[in-house]
Amino acid sequence: MSKDYDNQRAGDLIPVKFSRLTRRGILLGLSLSQLVALGIGVTTLVWAFYAGGGMLIALSAPVWLCAASVVWIRIAGRPIVEWIPVAFWWMWKTTGGQLLYRRRVVKPRPAGSLALPGDMARLREYDDPITGAGMVHDPTASTLTAIIAVSHPAFALLDPGEQERRVSSWGRVLATVCRSGRLSMMQVLERTLPDSGTGLAEWWASHGNADDSWASTTYAELIDRAAPAGERHATTLSLSLDMQTAARQIRTAGGGIRGAAAVLRQEMSTLIAALRSADLAPSSWLTCGEIAVILRSAYDPAVAATLERHGELGQSLATAGPVAVNESWSRLRTDSAFHAVLWISEWPRSMVYPGFLAPVLLSTGIQRSFSLLCTPMRSDQAARDIRKKKTEYISDAAQRQRIGQIEDASQTAEFQDVLQQEADLTAGHGVLRYTGLISVSARTAEDLDAAVAAIEQAAIQASCETRLLVGQQAQAFTAAALPLCRVV
């Protein structure tokens, strides 16, 4: 992502531009799977030509025609050969009974574990005795995650100068994440939730004049009826420590999960300071009970307002997971809702202003979660990746020129993006990989289809391209709707 500082005055909002999604391959834009399939087809055709001529070529036609088809024919923007692993994975889950999950009521989960489906069943909870924060430990991925809620003013209502100042401050927060070298991911999760009306009720209880007059009675009844029908926005930041990268610091701090928690506390303190300098209002780090409420509300949105009104309910991670999960090819059904996850496959290709996601984030009447997964890259790793990309682009360009293939404008634009990333890295900026996911929820399948269509239209207004993550909705839902720094 780059900014345009030309012809900008002080206090003006500066537009930004995102790098294009890399579509380069190993050779002539073909990926490894495409080259393997194409190699099989060419080898079969050459063997048939030299071994027996026309008859063998005709007999081997199904092989090389099938190879050519899976390489060149595209479905939903992807060649068929790239759908083969998705199809095999889906068949394995179907035959292995992995599409259904039911809570074992009689046989509870072991103490300290999270009652979640799929590969998240391995997650463990850790209650930090110093900060009181609930931390989620993934022993397989060797990560430890802490979550914090953040409140902020409405960005769209600020004047351009204040918006630009806050964007620059947020950039410094991201730079802090990049410089650490011990963090595997930071997740920004923005959710719309049914409003329980507790905020209005508390305000009326403290500021209202309950004098049994007609106006007072009418206002109180209006709050009781209308407030629970509204919606509110909640934002959380999740910080995930890479325990393998920070192994030396963890051993110095005592080792084990306690040492990892001590190292993560250092990152948490640094993030708190960065958020406050960016004029954001972080709360205290979420406890295990508060994390449990978020997980329960994601799987069972119908009880979200009830859990908020009654603070003592749902405060256990051992029972926070779903009771039932049914996964299909294009959607997921949990306790009280249907869900579908969209991936932002293309960010805006032209210059846009920082509030370009407003059509998606401010859409009303739709229950959705927007998750931005920020993966920091070490400077040396980013430099090697950029050098590799430059070498591949230059070699591909030379190969295309040798065979007389016309240079594509999109390939030239991608190469310019790589050069811009190299310039930013040389100037001392950090490199983050962004993944945007949108989880849409509704009570019925018909309502879900309408909500997904509305979000897709809102994404078009935001100059973004979205794609439905078919065949992997369960895994995508955990990354898009849960603040656990999961990946797809």
Steps between C-alpha positions, in 0.01 A plus 500: 500500500639839401396864533488782248666807646507701178291815488385454860449785741544487873189361665372328183406134507756305296374218274663160515553215253526128567732255331337259260448137583802319362401268216849408388606140453819303472520522120299722263240567768430130561498365854671180609179295478431635150854418387473145637167440324631656179818291522296180530295594195800597287695188602207277410454671164871480408520134604193413291639690200834316498373158612213436265388811319138573425339202674680553831436873483129430467507244783692734730278797416299477826822544699649803325162661435411464868839647597447797270148551633599509868781746417317750278129475590403722792210469742419802718827662399720202587634223273351157554830359623485734801152370589623140519654531854184678621282224357714222650503673839123535487457132408724399789296706745177360356605135525668552838198660666679832543208714382293444813578594859290425807581596855553208733285600792560194716878496438631854559825637367817475715564788736682791340395414143257683274183322390543590133460286186762384254867573547416765761431225751875503573489858633567555869418790729743669736397755760787744545529568875671839453279677245190285545488452123372183347755356259434232240782252439526297180752222576516386136566840344705611806313828547361686800227756437359784709200716411409860580193708421552843343256791481536789259296787357315470172773545238258618231382792718849645552635784290762412233792634699407293807443194282847533347657542843328185628602304191863598557470404867356162407792453263734542795306231688552259209867596483531406867360155420748459213807593702440246774604191308331276756138537391346258253183699434279788607129474430257792482144375543204735455158348575139611485300366790134520598478775758354386830402855590700502824679820403180697451344343808798595716499854362128537574548358850772755579377807308128445448222658703267214591217713639212283365407772255372419150828604335710305747287186466496518121877547481564207732272275297675609180837402645367162611357422156735664250841470662535119470414525128805711419856397431841605619857468379778340702869497412769273642872462439661158538873463548662162432849414624713263293645277772757345266643835394502624860640174641814664644304775678253242630781291650643814660159578653472155658388282211171332431167673477592733788809622319300546180242703691775721640635568149150565369440749783789708366337509157166584660649798686662627179171470312307682773742792484478510119118493507480784749742710296266442204207646699331161529342393827604143586318322780658254736606173345207263465462232764419138425134569579481794258665294227246227565214746442649604165534138387149410613352806329673413172360147490163586656410861409148461639631504858750785454267765644405274790863434588566874501206579727592226747872535558535174694373277219726332249820586686667162452722400209425136574140552379548790258507294183207401282261217569468403134679592175403393147737595219394507136686600183409869515374567853520399864214442742550531875268515798267783396635640173629433152842643409694566181856635475629723221864564422614841375699370205576844355548826687448829311733526202461878466567777750237502777457686827543322835125479561436294188363204702209705636238332275596163648558598862198730526248273331188486716263213560770237435680307769859459386857486622790661318838351580834644388788258553834684509803273471831685562807399305855538626711745301743234378218265402316781320818600315557142384139471386523825303826392334341169406200678348723736300706210366187311397345801329819579308553139393136464394523821297814374326335167426188668359714724281693197374186317387331815372225523763355846558565660838185527709421834666398327824841331523671835454283650774586213737870555434459869584332400826802283585735792432285723722512241781878485467522880523278504810706226664823686421351814657451313827131412480370163613333245276161354591298243314130573517213254473145634510208272589131580539270263687128554439235348730123469477220298658392320181671387181289741292592794722864396476494504120348849504755624755793355301373669185475832687855467636633414154333813363644708786846359423461610138421851624819480706699406184571153639452157347364220718482125451305240694735253669324184386606164634663650812228694675562350845868590505430841345235577763745447785740747335236759411267499801720396796779718644746212529748590222410198290597457135318350200 
